[in-house]
Amino acid sequence: MDDKIKNPEFLGDIDNVLHPDEMFDRQVAYQTVRVKIIDKLIK
């Protein structure tokens, strides 16, 4: 997952889903998912 967050193609997928005026910080979103979900699944 850490590699995917650096992949422009992977990161570009969200652009088609969000409204153009919507503010979205990919790094903040990734860290939130990482801490709240992924880290718990790895344990």
Secondary structure as the mmCIF struct_conf table of DSSP 4:
data_model
#
loop_
_struct_conf.conf_type_id
_struct_conf.id
_struct_conf.beg_label_comp_id
_struct_conf.beg_label_asym_id
_struct_conf.beg_label_seq_id
_struct_conf.end_label_comp_id
_struct_conf.end_label_asym_id
_struct_conf.end_label_seq_id
TURN_TY1_P TURN_TY1_P1 ASP A 2 ASP A 3
HELX_RH_3T_P HELX_RH_3T_P1 LYS A 4 LYS A 6
HELX_RH_AL_P HELX_RH_AL_P1 PRO A 8 GLY A 12
HELX_RH_3T_P HELX_RH_3T_P2 ASP A 13 ASN A 16
TURN_TY1_P TURN_TY1_P2 VAL A 17 VAL A 17
BEND BEND1 LEU A 18 LEU A 18
TURN_TY1_P TURN_TY1_P3 PRO A 20 ASP A 21
HELX_RH_AL_P HELX_RH_AL_P2 ARG A 26 VAL A 33
HELX_RH_PI_P HELX_RH_PI_P1 ARG A 34 ILE A 38
HELX_RH_AL_P HELX_RH_AL_P3 ASP A 39 ILE A 42
#
